Amino acid sequence: MTTDIAEVTRPTPNASQNKNKAKPVRFKTNWEPVGGVKLALSASLFVMFLTLWMLLVQGGINPIFLPSLQAVGHAFHELYVSGNFIGDLGVSIYRVGVGFICSALLAIPIGVLAGSFAVVRSTVEPFLGFIRYMPATAFIPLLVLWVGIGDAQKFSVIFVGTFCHLTLLISASTGRVPTAYVESAIMLQGSRWKIVRLVIWPAARPGIFDDLRVLLGWAWTYIVVAEMVAAQSGVGYVILKASRFLDTATMFVGILSIGLVGLFSDVALGYLKKKLFPYLQRSRK
């Protein structure tokens, strides 16, 4: 059910009428992996991935298609010693951060308003739904023409690639706020804007936080593509330059580095979510 202040005018007269409605089936368990067990489960797929990699290399696959772990490690050491790769990685992190923050700063208020008011939702969702199906990579030549080949072009690619999807996800997360919360606030004579600020926004924040985590991964996809076009720095540029010489090991260094940075950021955001919304952990127990 969508939380819409304009549609909710008074609380449901008889809540007991909903008692006989079917409830979704949920699988519950009292056991949740913690500590070393959780770490072992998390690491198991990584171990399987590396094992499969080594088996394929030992099976005689051409190093041009799949380099050995030793070759990738050697390539990383060479890039690290040169000092350029750390700088390129830092440049990519900076570009992703700025572009994604700009996208989030605009998507959050629009998404919350769209999820709260039907008139806003009816206005913005059709247009954003139309724009989101246009691939962001198709805009790269136009963005180069409009803003040049500097960082502004990279920021713009990330913005175009994430803004529409993020806004629609935030609108959906806001719409999932229980209608009972809004009804209770209306009973207390709360104004529409006060209900949005004090009821809907706090209740929607955990879902919005998850939306940001998901779209941050998309941002890394777009920055790599953007850095492969008219760029002189960044991880995407490193991968492109290595591909010209069939230096597959260096290409894997760039790809795996992005994965590690993404994993670290996701773990950090997951930890931050636990600190910002501790009541979610208590509600699971």
HELIX and SHEET records of a PDB file:
HELIX    1   1 ALA A   15  ASN A   18  5                                   4    
HELIX    2   2 GLY A   35  GLN A   58  1                                  24    
HELIX    3   3 LEU A   69  SER A   82  1                                  14    
HELIX    4   4 ASN A   84  SER A  116  1                                  33    
HELIX    5   5 ALA A  118  ILE A  131  1                                  14    
HELIX    6   6 ALA A  136  PHE A  139  5                                   4    
HELIX    7   7 ILE A  140  VAL A  147  1                                   8    
HELIX    8   8 ASP A  151  GLY A  175  1                                  25    
HELIX    9   9 THR A  179  MET A  187  1                                   9    
HELIX   10  10 ARG A  192  ILE A  195  1                                   4    
HELIX   11  11 VAL A  196  ILE A  200  3                                   5    
HELIX   12  12 TRP A  201  ALA A  226  1                                  26    
HELIX   13  13 VAL A  235  ARG A  244  1                                  10    
HELIX   14  14 THR A  248  LEU A  276  1                                  29    
HELIX   15  15 PRO A  278  ARG A  284  1                                   7    
END                                                                             
